[in-house]
Amino acid sequence: MIDNYLTRKEKITITSIQILDEKGIKGLTTREIASRQNITEPAIYRHFSSKKKIILSIIENFKIFDELISGTIIENKMAPLDALRYYIESFSKYYENYPEITTIMFSLDVYGYDEDLRNEMFDTFSKRDKLIKDIIEEGQKKNLFTEKISSKYISEMIIDILWGTIKRWKLNGCKTDLTPQVMEKLNWFIAKEVSLNEKSSNSR
C-alpha cells in the first residue's frame, strides 16, 4: 500500500538498497533494478545517470534523517543526557526498522567504489561524531562527564556502543530487538561515567 505513494525515483532508491544488502556493490546493476521494478533500464536513467548517483541519493537520505534528529535536539534545547539518549535511540530504531541500511553503513565495497562516495560518507560520519562530541562537552560543563577524558574519546566510545551492537545484530541475522540492547549498554555507560565523575568531584 505504501508503495503506491512513492515516486518512481524513491522506489528505485529503495530497491537499490535492497540489492546492495543482498548482492553488494557489484550486484547493483540497472538490469537488476529494472527487473525488480518491472521497468526498462532507460526508465532508470531518467532519474539517475549512473550507479554512483543512485548511491549518492541513498547517502542524501541519511543526511536528511541526521538533520531531523539534530534539529529536534537543538529546537527542544535538550539537556545533555536527554539529547544523548534521544540521538542514540533514534538511530537504533531507524536501523532496527530498516536493517538493509546497515549494509551500506558497514560496506567497504561501497566506500571503495568511488572517491566521491567515500568523501560523502566520511562527511556524514564526521557530522554525527561532532554532534555527539558537542553533547559530551556540554555534559562536561555541567559536571556530568569527567574532563579528565577528552570529549572526543568519550564520544568515540559511545559511537562504538551503537555501531558495534548494530554490526553484531546484523551478523546474527537481526533476530533480536536491537534498540533495547543498545540503550541498555548506553545507560550502563552513562551511569558509570556520571558515578565516576561524582566520586572524582567529591574527592577534590
C-alpha positions as CSV (number, residue, x, y, z in Angstrom):
1,M,0.0,0.0,0.0
2,I,2.8,2.5,0.9
3,D,4.4,1.7,-2.4
4,N,1.5,3.4,-4.2
5,Y,2.5,6.7,-2.6
6,L,6.2,6.6,-3.6
7,T,7.6,8.3,-6.6
8,R,9.5,6.2,-9.2
9,K,12.8,7.7,-8.0
10,E,12.1,6.7,-4.4
11,K,11.2,3.2,-5.5
12,I,14.4,2.9,-7.4
13,T,16.3,4.1,-4.3
14,I,14.6,1.6,-2.0
15,T,15.1,-1.3,-4.5
16,S,18.8,-0.3,-4.8
17,I,19.2,-0.5,-1.0
18,Q,17.7,-4.0,-1.0
19,I,20.0,-5.1,-3.8
20,L,23.1,-3.7,-2.0
21,D,22.1,-5.6,1.1
22,E,21.7,-8.9,-0.8
23,K,24.3,-8.7,-3.5
24,G,26.7,-5.9,-2.7
25,I,28.0,-3.1,-4.9
26,K,28.8,-5.5,-7.8
27,G,25.2,-6.8,-7.8
28,L,23.7,-3.3,-8.1
29,T,23.1,-3.1,-11.8
30,T,20.5,-1.2,-13.8
31,R,19.3,-4.5,-15.2
32,E,18.7,-5.9,-11.7
33,I,16.9,-2.7,-10.6
34,A,14.8,-2.7,-13.8
35,S,13.9,-6.4,-13.3
36,R,12.7,-5.9,-9.7
37,Q,10.8,-2.7,-10.5
38,N,9.3,-4.1,-13.7
39,I,10.5,-1.2,-15.8
40,T,13.1,-0.6,-18.5
41,E,16.7,0.4,-18.0
42,P,16.1,3.7,-19.8
43,A,13.4,4.5,-17.3
44,I,16.0,4.4,-14.5
45,Y,18.3,6.7,-16.4
46,R,15.5,9.3,-16.5
47,H,16.1,9.6,-12.7
48,F,19.7,8.6,-12.2
49,S,22.5,8.9,-14.7
50,S,24.7,6.3,-13.0
51,K,25.1,3.8,-10.2
52,K,27.1,6.4,-8.4
53,K,24.1,8.8,-8.5
54,I,21.8,6.2,-7.0
55,I,24.2,5.6,-4.1
56,L,24.6,9.4,-3.6
57,S,20.8,9.6,-3.3
58,I,20.9,7.0,-0.5
59,I,23.5,8.9,1.3
60,E,21.5,12.1,0.9
61,N,18.6,10.3,2.7
62,F,21.0,9.6,5.6
63,K,21.8,13.3,5.8
64,I,18.1,14.3,5.8
65,F,17.5,11.9,8.7
66,D,20.6,13.3,10.6
67,E,19.4,16.8,10.2
68,L,15.9,16.0,11.6
69,I,17.5,14.4,14.6
70,S,20.0,17.2,15.3
71,G,17.3,19.8,14.6
72,T,15.0,18.2,17.2
73,I,17.8,18.3,19.8
74,I,18.6,21.9,19.1
75,E,15.0,23.2,18.9
76,N,13.9,21.5,22.1
77,K,17.1,22.6,23.9
78,M,17.6,19.1,25.3
79,A,19.8,18.5,28.3
80,P,23.0,16.6,27.5
81,L,21.9,13.2,28.8
82,D,18.4,13.5,27.3
83,A,20.0,14.6,24.0
84,L,22.4,11.7,24.0
85,R,19.8,9.1,24.7
86,Y,17.4,10.6,22.1
87,Y,20.1,10.6,19.5
88,I,21.3,7.1,20.0
89,E,17.8,5.7,20.4
90,S,16.6,7.4,17.2
91,F,19.4,5.9,15.1
92,S,19.0,2.5,16.7
93,K,15.3,2.4,15.9
94,Y,16.0,3.6,12.4
95,Y,18.3,0.7,11.7
96,E,16.1,-1.8,13.5
97,N,13.2,-0.8,11.3
98,Y,15.3,-0.8,8.2
99,P,18.1,-3.3,8.6
100,E,19.1,-3.3,4.9
101,I,20.5,0.2,5.5
102,T,23.2,-1.2,7.9
103,T,24.9,-3.0,4.9
104,I,25.7,0.3,3.3
105,M,27.0,1.8,6.6
106,F,29.5,-1.0,7.0
107,S,30.3,-1.8,3.4
108,L,33.9,-1.3,2.4
109,D,32.9,-2.1,-1.1
110,V,30.7,1.0,-1.3
111,Y,33.4,3.2,0.2
112,G,36.0,1.9,-2.2
113,Y,33.8,2.1,-5.3
114,D,34.2,5.8,-5.8
115,E,36.2,8.6,-4.1
116,D,33.2,11.0,-4.1
117,L,31.0,8.4,-2.3
118,R,33.8,7.8,0.2
119,N,34.0,11.6,0.9
120,E,30.3,11.9,1.2
121,M,30.1,9.1,3.7
122,F,33.1,10.5,5.6
123,D,31.3,13.9,5.8
124,T,28.2,12.2,7.1
125,F,30.0,10.3,9.8
126,S,32.1,13.3,10.8
127,K,28.9,15.4,11.4
128,R,27.5,12.6,13.5
129,D,30.7,12.4,15.5
130,K,30.7,16.1,16.0
131,L,27.2,16.3,17.3
132,I,27.9,13.6,20.0
133,K,31.2,15.3,20.9
134,D,29.3,18.6,21.3
135,I,26.8,16.9,23.6
136,I,29.5,15.4,25.7
137,E,31.3,18.8,26.0
138,E,28.1,20.3,27.2
139,G,27.8,17.5,29.7
140,Q,31.3,18.1,30.9
141,K,30.4,21.8,31.6
142,K,27.6,20.5,33.8
143,N,29.9,18.0,35.5
144,L,28.1,15.0,34.1
145,F,31.2,13.6,32.4
146,T,34.7,13.8,33.6
147,E,37.0,16.3,31.9
148,K,40.0,14.0,32.6
149,I,39.0,12.2,29.4
150,S,38.6,14.1,26.2
151,S,35.2,14.6,24.8
152,K,36.4,13.0,21.5
153,Y,37.4,9.8,23.3
154,I,34.1,9.6,25.3
155,S,32.1,10.3,22.1
156,E,34.0,7.6,20.2
157,M,33.2,5.0,23.0
158,I,29.5,5.9,22.7
159,I,29.6,5.6,18.9
160,D,31.3,2.2,19.3
161,I,28.4,1.1,21.5
162,L,26.0,1.9,18.8
163,W,27.9,0.6,15.7
164,G,29.3,-2.4,17.5
165,T,25.9,-3.5,18.7
166,I,24.3,-2.9,15.3
167,K,27.0,-4.8,13.5
168,R,26.7,-7.9,15.7
169,W,22.9,-7.7,15.4
170,K,23.2,-7.6,11.7
171,L,25.7,-10.5,11.5
172,N,23.3,-12.6,13.7
173,G,20.5,-12.1,11.3
174,C,18.6,-9.3,13.0
175,K,16.8,-11.9,15.1
176,T,16.5,-9.9,18.3
177,D,15.3,-6.5,19.3
178,L,18.1,-4.1,18.6
179,T,17.1,-0.9,20.5
180,P,16.8,-2.4,24.0
181,Q,20.4,-3.8,23.6
182,V,21.8,-0.5,22.5
183,M,20.1,1.5,25.2
184,E,21.0,-0.9,28.0
185,K,24.7,-0.6,27.1
186,L,24.4,3.2,26.7
187,N,22.6,3.7,30.0
188,W,25.2,1.5,31.7
189,F,28.0,3.6,30.2
190,I,26.3,6.8,31.3
191,A,25.7,5.6,34.8
192,K,29.4,4.6,35.1
193,E,30.6,7.9,33.7
194,V,28.3,10.0,35.9
195,S,29.2,7.9,39.0
196,L,32.9,8.2,38.4
197,N,32.7,11.9,37.9
198,E,30.7,12.4,41.1
199,K,33.3,10.4,43.0
200,S,36.0,12.5,41.4
201,S,34.3,15.8,42.3
202,N,33.6,14.7,45.9
203,S,37.3,13.8,46.4
204,R,38.5,17.3,45.5
